[in-house]
Amino acid sequence: MMKKKLPPSAARAAEIPAFDPIEAALREIFDGIESEPVPDDFADLVAKLGKTRSGEA
C-alpha cells in the first residue's frame, strides 16, 4: 500500500504545531516558578534526606 503524498503546503502545516493557549499559559506559569529561588528550609530538608539515604544520619 502506497502512502499518499501531501501537497507542500499541507506537509508544512503538519510540521508546525498549532498555537495552544493552554500550553502557552502553563509555560508562562512554569517559567515564573522556575525562576524563583528554592527556600532555605526546603533545601535543608533535601540535604537531610540525602544524608539519611546515604547512611550518614
CHARMM internal coordinates of N, CA and C (Angstrom, degrees):
IC EDIT
DIST 1 N 1 CA 1.4565
DIST 1 CA 1 C 1.5249
ANGL 1 N 1 CA 1 C 108.78
DIST 1 C 2 N 1.2994
ANGL 1 CA 1 C 2 N 116.96
DIHE 1 N 1 CA 1 C 2 N 129.50
DIST 2 N 2 CA 1.4627
ANGL 1 C 2 N 2 CA 121.69
DIHE 1 CA 1 C 2 N 2 CA -178.41
DIST 2 CA 2 C 1.5227
ANGL 2 N 2 CA 2 C 109.95
DIHE 1 C 2 N 2 CA 2 C -91.12
DIST 2 C 3 N 1.3306
ANGL 2 CA 2 C 3 N 113.90
DIHE 2 N 2 CA 2 C 3 N 141.92
DIST 3 N 3 CA 1.4528
ANGL 2 C 3 N 3 CA 118.65
DIHE 2 CA 2 C 3 N 3 CA 175.41
DIST 3 CA 3 C 1.5162
ANGL 3 N 3 CA 3 C 109.16
DIHE 2 C 3 N 3 CA 3 C -78.19
DIST 3 C 4 N 1.3180
ANGL 3 CA 3 C 4 N 115.96
DIHE 3 N 3 CA 3 C 4 N 142.73
DIST 4 N 4 CA 1.4531
ANGL 3 C 4 N 4 CA 119.91
DIHE 3 CA 3 C 4 N 4 CA 175.36
DIST 4 CA 4 C 1.5176
ANGL 4 N 4 CA 4 C 108.30
DIHE 3 C 4 N 4 CA 4 C -76.57
DIST 4 C 5 N 1.3026
ANGL 4 CA 4 C 5 N 115.80
DIHE 4 N 4 CA 4 C 5 N 135.68
DIST 5 N 5 CA 1.4554
ANGL 4 C 5 N 5 CA 120.58
DIHE 4 CA 4 C 5 N 5 CA 178.86
DIST 5 CA 5 C 1.5208
ANGL 5 N 5 CA 5 C 108.68
DIHE 4 C 5 N 5 CA 5 C -88.89
DIST 5 C 6 N 1.3326
ANGL 5 CA 5 C 6 N 116.26
DIHE 5 N 5 CA 5 C 6 N 129.05
DIST 6 N 6 CA 1.4595
ANGL 5 C 6 N 6 CA 120.87
DIHE 5 CA 5 C 6 N 6 CA 179.75
DIST 6 CA 6 C 1.5214
ANGL 6 N 6 CA 6 C 110.43
DIHE 5 C 6 N 6 CA 6 C -78.02
DIST 6 C 7 N 1.3261
ANGL 6 CA 6 C 7 N 117.45
DIHE 6 N 6 CA 6 C 7 N 147.94
DIST 7 N 7 CA 1.4631
ANGL 6 C 7 N 7 CA 118.94
DIHE 6 CA 6 C 7 N 7 CA 173.40
DIST 7 CA 7 C 1.5302
ANGL 7 N 7 CA 7 C 109.29
DIHE 6 C 7 N 7 CA 7 C -63.47
DIST 7 C 8 N 1.3302
ANGL 7 CA 7 C 8 N 119.09
DIHE 7 N 7 CA 7 C 8 N 153.60
DIST 8 N 8 CA 1.4708
ANGL 7 C 8 N 8 CA 121.56
DIHE 7 CA 7 C 8 N 8 CA -175.92
DIST 8 CA 8 C 1.5259
ANGL 8 N 8 CA 8 C 113.97
DIHE 7 C 8 N 8 CA 8 C -51.46
DIST 8 C 9 N 1.3300
ANGL 8 CA 8 C 9 N 118.36
DIHE 8 N 8 CA 8 C 9 N -40.95
DIST 9 N 9 CA 1.4700
ANGL 8 C 9 N 9 CA 119.79
DIHE 8 CA 8 C 9 N 9 CA -178.85
DIST 9 CA 9 C 1.5281
ANGL 9 N 9 CA 9 C 111.14
DIHE 8 C 9 N 9 CA 9 C -66.72
DIST 9 C 10 N 1.3154
ANGL 9 CA 9 C 10 N 118.12
DIHE 9 N 9 CA 9 C 10 N -38.42
DIST 10 N 10 CA 1.4657
ANGL 9 C 10 N 10 CA 121.60
DIHE 9 CA 9 C 10 N 10 CA 179.37
DIST 10 CA 10 C 1.5226
ANGL 10 N 10 CA 10 C 110.09
DIHE 9 C 10 N 10 CA 10 C -70.90
DIST 10 C 11 N 1.3247
ANGL 10 CA 10 C 11 N 117.47
DIHE 10 N 10 CA 10 C 11 N -35.85
DIST 11 N 11 CA 1.4635
ANGL 10 C 11 N 11 CA 120.93
DIHE 10 CA 10 C 11 N 11 CA 179.00
DIST 11 CA 11 C 1.5197
ANGL 11 N 11 CA 11 C 110.08
DIHE 10 C 11 N 11 CA 11 C -64.95
DIST 11 C 12 N 1.3305
ANGL 11 CA 11 C 12 N 117.03
DIHE 11 N 11 CA 11 C 12 N -42.17
DIST 12 N 12 CA 1.4710
ANGL 11 C 12 N 12 CA 120.14
DIHE 11 CA 11 C 12 N 12 CA 178.51
DIST 12 CA 12 C 1.5274
ANGL 12 N 12 CA 12 C 110.46
DIHE 11 C 12 N 12 CA 12 C -65.81
DIST 12 C 13 N 1.3081
ANGL 12 CA 12 C 13 N 117.59
DIHE 12 N 12 CA 12 C 13 N -39.89
DIST 13 N 13 CA 1.4602
ANGL 12 C 13 N 13 CA 121.55
DIHE 12 CA 12 C 13 N 13 CA -179.94
DIST 13 CA 13 C 1.5277
ANGL 13 N 13 CA 13 C 110.46
DIHE 12 C 13 N 13 CA 13 C -64.66
DIST 13 C 14 N 1.3195
ANGL 13 CA 13 C 14 N 117.67
DIHE 13 N 13 CA 13 C 14 N -33.48
DIST 14 N 14 CA 1.4632
ANGL 13 C 14 N 14 CA 120.89
DIHE 13 CA 13 C 14 N 14 CA 179.39
DIST 14 CA 14 C 1.5282
ANGL 14 N 14 CA 14 C 111.05
DIHE 13 C 14 N 14 CA 14 C -71.45
DIST 14 C 15 N 1.3346
ANGL 14 CA 14 C 15 N 117.80
DIHE 14 N 14 CA 14 C 15 N -26.25
DIST 15 N 15 CA 1.4666
ANGL 14 C 15 N 15 CA 121.89
DIHE 14 CA 14 C 15 N 15 CA -178.88
DIST 15 CA 15 C 1.5223
ANGL 15 N 15 CA 15 C 111.78
DIHE 14 C 15 N 15 CA 15 C -81.20
DIST 15 C 16 N 1.3271
ANGL 15 CA 15 C 16 N 118.27
DIHE 15 N 15 CA 15 C 16 N -31.08
DIST 16 N 16 CA 1.4634
ANGL 15 C 16 N 16 CA 122.44
DIHE 15 CA 15 C 16 N 16 CA -176.01
DIST 16 CA 16 C 1.5244
ANGL 16 N 16 CA 16 C 108.73
DIHE 15 C 16 N 16 CA 16 C -92.91
DIST 16 C 17 N 1.3470
ANGL 16 CA 16 C 17 N 117.09
DIHE 16 N 16 CA 16 C 17 N 116.95
DIST 17 N 17 CA 1.4664
ANGL 16 C 17 N 17 CA 118.17
DIHE 16 CA 16 C 17 N 17 CA 179.95
DIST 17 CA 17 C 1.5344
ANGL 17 N 17 CA 17 C 110.82
DIHE 16 C 17 N 17 CA 17 C -68.67
DIST 17 C 18 N 1.3031
ANGL 17 CA 17 C 18 N 115.59
DIHE 17 N 17 CA 17 C 18 N 145.60
DIST 18 N 18 CA 1.4646
ANGL 17 C 18 N 18 CA 121.05
DIHE 17 CA 17 C 18 N 18 CA 178.06
DIST 18 CA 18 C 1.5250
ANGL 18 N 18 CA 18 C 109.27
DIHE 17 C 18 N 18 CA 18 C -70.66
DIST 18 C 19 N 1.3177
ANGL 18 CA 18 C 19 N 116.97
DIHE 18 N 18 CA 18 C 19 N 151.89
DIST 19 N 19 CA 1.4628
ANGL 18 C 19 N 19 CA 121.87
DIHE 18 CA 18 C 19 N 19 CA 178.16
DIST 19 CA 19 C 1.5194
ANGL 19 N 19 CA 19 C 109.11
DIHE 18 C 19 N 19 CA 19 C -67.62
DIST 19 C 20 N 1.3041
ANGL 19 CA 19 C 20 N 116.08
DIHE 19 N 19 CA 19 C 20 N 129.75
DIST 20 N 20 CA 1.4623
ANGL 19 C 20 N 20 CA 121.70
DIHE 19 CA 19 C 20 N 20 CA -179.96
DIST 20 CA 20 C 1.5264
ANGL 20 N 20 CA 20 C 107.89
DIHE 19 C 20 N 20 CA 20 C -117.49
DIST 20 C 21 N 1.3279
ANGL 20 CA 20 C 21 N 118.94
DIHE 20 N 20 CA 20 C 21 N 108.85
DIST 21 N 21 CA 1.4688
ANGL 20 C 21 N 21 CA 120.48
DIHE 20 CA 20 C 21 N 21 CA -177.28
DIST 21 CA 21 C 1.5262
ANGL 21 N 21 CA 21 C 113.33
DIHE 20 C 21 N 21 CA 21 C -63.24
DIST 21 C 22 N 1.3232
ANGL 21 CA 21 C 22 N 117.83
DIHE 21 N 21 CA 21 C 22 N -30.07
DIST 22 N 22 CA 1.4666
ANGL 21 C 22 N 22 CA 120.10
DIHE 21 CA 21 C 22 N 22 CA 178.32
DIST 22 CA 22 C 1.5264
ANGL 22 N 22 CA 22 C 109.60
DIHE 21 C 22 N 22 CA 22 C -68.69
DIST 22 C 23 N 1.3205
ANGL 22 CA 22 C 23 N 116.30
DIHE 22 N 22 CA 22 C 23 N -44.64
DIST 23 N 23 CA 1.4637
ANGL 22 C 23 N 23 CA 120.16
DIHE 22 CA 22 C 23 N 23 CA 177.59
DIST 23 CA 23 C 1.5249
ANGL 23 N 23 CA 23 C 110.74
DIHE 22 C 23 N 23 CA 23 C -61.12
DIST 23 C 24 N 1.3239
ANGL 23 CA 23 C 24 N 117.07
DIHE 23 N 23 CA 23 C 24 N -42.39
DIST 24 N 24 CA 1.4633
ANGL 23 C 24 N 24 CA 120.77
DIHE 23 CA 23 C 24 N 24 CA 179.51
DIST 24 CA 24 C 1.5330
ANGL 24 N 24 CA 24 C 111.01
DIHE 23 C 24 N 24 CA 24 C -61.74
DIST 24 C 25 N 1.3265
ANGL 24 CA 24 C 25 N 116.79
DIHE 24 N 24 CA 24 C 25 N -42.67
DIST 25 N 25 CA 1.4688
ANGL 24 C 25 N 25 CA 120.53
DIHE 24 CA 24 C 25 N 25 CA 179.68
DIST 25 CA 25 C 1.5227
ANGL 25 N 25 CA 25 C 111.02
DIHE 24 C 25 N 25 CA 25 C -66.22
DIST 25 C 26 N 1.3312
ANGL 25 CA 25 C 26 N 117.25
DIHE 25 N 25 CA 25 C 26 N -41.63
DIST 26 N 26 CA 1.4591
ANGL 25 C 26 N 26 CA 120.16
DIHE 25 CA 25 C 26 N 26 CA 178.63
DIST 26 CA 26 C 1.5258
ANGL 26 N 26 CA 26 C 111.57
DIHE 25 C 26 N 26 CA 26 C -65.35
DIST 26 C 27 N 1.3244
ANGL 26 CA 26 C 27 N 117.20
DIHE 26 N 26 CA 26 C 27 N -39.36
DIST 27 N 27 CA 1.4682
ANGL 26 C 27 N 27 CA 120.47
DIHE 26 CA 26 C 27 N 27 CA 177.28
DIST 27 CA 27 C 1.5232
ANGL 27 N 27 CA 27 C 110.91
DIHE 26 C 27 N 27 CA 27 C -63.13
DIST 27 C 28 N 1.3359
ANGL 27 CA 27 C 28 N 116.97
DIHE 27 N 27 CA 27 C 28 N -40.15
DIST 28 N 28 CA 1.4614
ANGL 27 C 28 N 28 CA 121.12
DIHE 27 CA 27 C 28 N 28 CA 179.15
DIST 28 CA 28 C 1.5327
ANGL 28 N 28 CA 28 C 110.49
DIHE 27 C 28 N 28 CA 28 C -63.81
DIST 28 C 29 N 1.3183
ANGL 28 CA 28 C 29 N 116.75
DIHE 28 N 28 CA 28 C 29 N -43.43
DIST 29 N 29 CA 1.4701
ANGL 28 C 29 N 29 CA 120.68
DIHE 28 CA 28 C 29 N 29 CA 178.02
DIST 29 CA 29 C 1.5245
ANGL 29 N 29 CA 29 C 110.35
DIHE 28 C 29 N 29 CA 29 C -63.40
DIST 29 C 30 N 1.3223
ANGL 29 CA 29 C 30 N 116.58
DIHE 29 N 29 CA 29 C 30 N -46.85
DIST 30 N 30 CA 1.4656
ANGL 29 C 30 N 30 CA 120.87
DIHE 29 CA 29 C 30 N 30 CA -178.95
DIST 30 CA 30 C 1.5214
ANGL 30 N 30 CA 30 C 110.84
DIHE 29 C 30 N 30 CA 30 C -61.20
DIST 30 C 31 N 1.3403
ANGL 30 CA 30 C 31 N 117.45
DIHE 30 N 30 CA 30 C 31 N -44.28
DIST 31 N 31 CA 1.4612
ANGL 30 C 31 N 31 CA 120.84
DIHE 30 CA 30 C 31 N 31 CA -179.74
DIST 31 CA 31 C 1.5258
ANGL 31 N 31 CA 31 C 110.86
DIHE 30 C 31 N 31 CA 31 C -60.39
DIST 31 C 32 N 1.3317
ANGL 31 CA 31 C 32 N 116.87
DIHE 31 N 31 CA 31 C 32 N -38.12
DIST 32 N 32 CA 1.4669
ANGL 31 C 32 N 32 CA 120.19
DIHE 31 CA 31 C 32 N 32 CA 178.40
DIST 32 CA 32 C 1.5113
ANGL 32 N 32 CA 32 C 111.92
DIHE 31 C 32 N 32 CA 32 C -66.93
DIST 32 C 33 N 1.3182
ANGL 32 CA 32 C 33 N 116.93
DIHE 32 N 32 CA 32 C 33 N -42.59
DIST 33 N 33 CA 1.4674
ANGL 32 C 33 N 33 CA 121.33
DIHE 32 CA 32 C 33 N 33 CA -179.98
DIST 33 CA 33 C 1.5206
ANGL 33 N 33 CA 33 C 110.51
DIHE 32 C 33 N 33 CA 33 C -69.43
DIST 33 C 34 N 1.3275
ANGL 33 CA 33 C 34 N 116.30
DIHE 33 N 33 CA 33 C 34 N -39.82
DIST 34 N 34 CA 1.4556
ANGL 33 C 34 N 34 CA 121.39
DIHE 33 CA 33 C 34 N 34 CA -177.76
DIST 34 CA 34 C 1.5328
ANGL 34 N 34 CA 34 C 112.09
DIHE 33 C 34 N 34 CA 34 C -61.60
DIST 34 C 35 N 1.3240
ANGL 34 CA 34 C 35 N 116.78
DIHE 34 N 34 CA 34 C 35 N -31.55
DIST 35 N 35 CA 1.4563
ANGL 34 C 35 N 35 CA 119.99
DIHE 34 CA 34 C 35 N 35 CA -177.44
DIST 35 CA 35 C 1.5382
ANGL 35 N 35 CA 35 C 113.08
DIHE 34 C 35 N 35 CA 35 C -83.43
DIST 35 C 36 N 1.3319
ANGL 35 CA 35 C 36 N 117.52
DIHE 35 N 35 CA 35 C 36 N -8.47
DIST 36 N 36 CA 1.4618
ANGL 35 C 36 N 36 CA 120.32
DIHE 35 CA 35 C 36 N 36 CA 178.72
DIST 36 CA 36 C 1.5318
ANGL 36 N 36 CA 36 C 110.48
DIHE 35 C 36 N 36 CA 36 C -75.31
DIST 36 C 37 N 1.3248
ANGL 36 CA 36 C 37 N 117.39
DIHE 36 N 36 CA 36 C 37 N 145.77
DIST 37 N 37 CA 1.4657
ANGL 36 C 37 N 37 CA 119.28
DIHE 36 CA 36 C 37 N 37 CA 178.35
DIST 37 CA 37 C 1.5353
ANGL 37 N 37 CA 37 C 111.29
DIHE 36 C 37 N 37 CA 37 C -71.98
DIST 37 C 38 N 1.3287
ANGL 37 CA 37 C 38 N 116.34
DIHE 37 N 37 CA 37 C 38 N 154.05
DIST 38 N 38 CA 1.4605
ANGL 37 C 38 N 38 CA 121.57
DIHE 37 CA 37 C 38 N 38 CA 177.29
DIST 38 CA 38 C 1.5271
ANGL 38 N 38 CA 38 C 107.70
DIHE 37 C 38 N 38 CA 38 C -78.49
DIST 38 C 39 N 1.3389
ANGL 38 CA 38 C 39 N 118.35
DIHE 38 N 38 CA 38 C 39 N 128.39
DIST 39 N 39 CA 1.4654
ANGL 38 C 39 N 39 CA 120.49
DIHE 38 CA 38 C 39 N 39 CA 178.78
DIST 39 CA 39 C 1.5412
ANGL 39 N 39 CA 39 C 110.94
DIHE 38 C 39 N 39 CA 39 C -59.99
DIST 39 C 40 N 1.3283
ANGL 39 CA 39 C 40 N 116.06
DIHE 39 N 39 CA 39 C 40 N 143.08
DIST 40 N 40 CA 1.4687
ANGL 39 C 40 N 40 CA 121.35
DIHE 39 CA 39 C 40 N 40 CA -177.09
DIST 40 CA 40 C 1.5263
ANGL 40 N 40 CA 40 C 112.37
DIHE 39 C 40 N 40 CA 40 C -58.46
DIST 40 C 41 N 1.3479
ANGL 40 CA 40 C 41 N 117.87
DIHE 40 N 40 CA 40 C 41 N -42.84
DIST 41 N 41 CA 1.4602
ANGL 40 C 41 N 41 CA 119.27
DIHE 40 CA 40 C 41 N 41 CA -178.02
DIST 41 CA 41 C 1.5282
ANGL 41 N 41 CA 41 C 111.66
DIHE 40 C 41 N 41 CA 41 C -66.13
DIST 41 C 42 N 1.3228
ANGL 41 CA 41 C 42 N 117.91
DIHE 41 N 41 CA 41 C 42 N -31.69
DIST 42 N 42 CA 1.4628
ANGL 41 C 42 N 42 CA 120.50
DIHE 41 CA 41 C 42 N 42 CA 176.65
DIST 42 CA 42 C 1.5261
ANGL 42 N 42 CA 42 C 110.28
DIHE 41 C 42 N 42 CA 42 C -71.01
DIST 42 C 43 N 1.3274
ANGL 42 CA 42 C 43 N 117.21
DIHE 42 N 42 CA 42 C 43 N -41.89
DIST 43 N 43 CA 1.4659
ANGL 42 C 43 N 43 CA 121.24
DIHE 42 CA 42 C 43 N 43 CA 177.81
DIST 43 CA 43 C 1.5290
ANGL 43 N 43 CA 43 C 110.10
DIHE 42 C 43 N 43 CA 43 C -62.78
DIST 43 C 44 N 1.3368
ANGL 43 CA 43 C 44 N 117.07
DIHE 43 N 43 CA 43 C 44 N -39.26
DIST 44 N 44 CA 1.4730
ANGL 43 C 44 N 44 CA 120.84
DIHE 43 CA 43 C 44 N 44 CA 177.34
DIST 44 CA 44 C 1.5269
ANGL 44 N 44 CA 44 C 111.01
DIHE 43 C 44 N 44 CA 44 C -63.86
DIST 44 C 45 N 1.3199
ANGL 44 CA 44 C 45 N 117.17
DIHE 44 N 44 CA 44 C 45 N -42.69
DIST 45 N 45 CA 1.4528
ANGL 44 C 45 N 45 CA 121.60
DIHE 44 CA 44 C 45 N 45 CA 178.69
DIST 45 CA 45 C 1.5302
ANGL 45 N 45 CA 45 C 110.88
DIHE 44 C 45 N 45 CA 45 C -61.37
DIST 45 C 46 N 1.3095
ANGL 45 CA 45 C 46 N 117.46
DIHE 45 N 45 CA 45 C 46 N -44.34
DIST 46 N 46 CA 1.4696
ANGL 45 C 46 N 46 CA 121.48
DIHE 45 CA 45 C 46 N 46 CA 178.71
DIST 46 CA 46 C 1.5282
ANGL 46 N 46 CA 46 C 109.82
DIHE 45 C 46 N 46 CA 46 C -62.25
DIST 46 C 47 N 1.3189
ANGL 46 CA 46 C 47 N 117.42
DIHE 46 N 46 CA 46 C 47 N -41.10
DIST 47 N 47 CA 1.4671
ANGL 46 C 47 N 47 CA 120.79
DIHE 46 CA 46 C 47 N 47 CA 178.43
DIST 47 CA 47 C 1.5253
ANGL 47 N 47 CA 47 C 110.71
DIHE 46 C 47 N 47 CA 47 C -63.74
DIST 47 C 48 N 1.3366
ANGL 47 CA 47 C 48 N 117.68
DIHE 47 N 47 CA 47 C 48 N -41.39
DIST 48 N 48 CA 1.4642
ANGL 47 C 48 N 48 CA 120.76
DIHE 47 CA 47 C 48 N 48 CA 178.98
DIST 48 CA 48 C 1.5317
ANGL 48 N 48 CA 48 C 110.82
DIHE 47 C 48 N 48 CA 48 C -64.59
DIST 48 C 49 N 1.3260
ANGL 48 CA 48 C 49 N 116.86
DIHE 48 N 48 CA 48 C 49 N -41.81
DIST 49 N 49 CA 1.4495
ANGL 48 C 49 N 49 CA 120.72
DIHE 48 CA 48 C 49 N 49 CA 178.76
DIST 49 CA 49 C 1.5291
ANGL 49 N 49 CA 49 C 110.77
DIHE 48 C 49 N 49 CA 49 C -63.53
DIST 49 C 50 N 1.3247
ANGL 49 CA 49 C 50 N 117.03
DIHE 49 N 49 CA 49 C 50 N -37.75
DIST 50 N 50 CA 1.4610
ANGL 49 C 50 N 50 CA 120.75
DIHE 49 CA 49 C 50 N 50 CA 177.91
DIST 50 CA 50 C 1.5074
ANGL 50 N 50 CA 50 C 111.33
DIHE 49 C 50 N 50 CA 50 C -64.37
DIST 50 C 51 N 1.3374
ANGL 50 CA 50 C 51 N 117.21
DIHE 50 N 50 CA 50 C 51 N -39.42
DIST 51 N 51 CA 1.4650
ANGL 50 C 51 N 51 CA 120.50
DIHE 50 CA 50 C 51 N 51 CA 178.79
DIST 51 CA 51 C 1.5187
ANGL 51 N 51 CA 51 C 111.11
DIHE 50 C 51 N 51 CA 51 C -68.18
DIST 51 C 52 N 1.3370
ANGL 51 CA 51 C 52 N 117.29
DIHE 51 N 51 CA 51 C 52 N -38.54
DIST 52 N 52 CA 1.4611
ANGL 51 C 52 N 52 CA 121.81
DIHE 51 CA 51 C 52 N 52 CA 179.76
DIST 52 CA 52 C 1.5244
ANGL 52 N 52 CA 52 C 110.46
DIHE 51 C 52 N 52 CA 52 C -64.24
DIST 52 C 53 N 1.3006
ANGL 52 CA 52 C 53 N 117.49
DIHE 52 N 52 CA 52 C 53 N -42.61
DIST 53 N 53 CA 1.4731
ANGL 52 C 53 N 53 CA 121.14
DIHE 52 CA 52 C 53 N 53 CA -179.06
DIST 53 CA 53 C 1.5240
ANGL 53 N 53 CA 53 C 111.60
DIHE 52 C 53 N 53 CA 53 C -67.64
DIST 53 C 54 N 1.3306
ANGL 53 CA 53 C 54 N 117.32
DIHE 53 N 53 CA 53 C 54 N -33.32
DIST 54 N 54 CA 1.4652
ANGL 53 C 54 N 54 CA 119.25
DIHE 53 CA 53 C 54 N 54 CA -178.06
DIST 54 CA 54 C 1.5349
ANGL 54 N 54 CA 54 C 111.35
DIHE 53 C 54 N 54 CA 54 C -85.90
DIST 54 C 55 N 1.3391
ANGL 54 CA 54 C 55 N 117.31
DIHE 54 N 54 CA 54 C 55 N -2.02
DIST 55 N 55 CA 1.4536
ANGL 54 C 55 N 55 CA 121.88
DIHE 54 CA 54 C 55 N 55 CA 176.66
DIST 55 CA 55 C 1.5126
ANGL 55 N 55 CA 55 C 114.58
DIHE 54 C 55 N 55 CA 55 C 85.50
DIST 55 C 56 N 1.3201
ANGL 55 CA 55 C 56 N 117.58
DIHE 55 N 55 CA 55 C 56 N 18.51
DIST 56 N 56 CA 1.4584
ANGL 55 C 56 N 56 CA 122.15
DIHE 55 CA 55 C 56 N 56 CA -179.18
DIST 56 CA 56 C 1.5215
ANGL 56 N 56 CA 56 C 113.08
DIHE 55 C 56 N 56 CA 56 C -92.12
DIST 56 C 57 N 1.2919
ANGL 56 CA 56 C 57 N 118.62
DIHE 56 N 56 CA 56 C 57 N 1.90
DIST 57 N 57 CA 1.4598
ANGL 56 C 57 N 57 CA 123.20
DIHE 56 CA 56 C 57 N 57 CA -174.03
DIST 57 CA 57 C 1.4637
ANGL 57 N 57 CA 57 C 110.80
DIHE 56 C 57 N 57 CA 57 C -47.94
END
COOR INIT
IC SEED 1 N 1 CA 1 C
IC BUILD
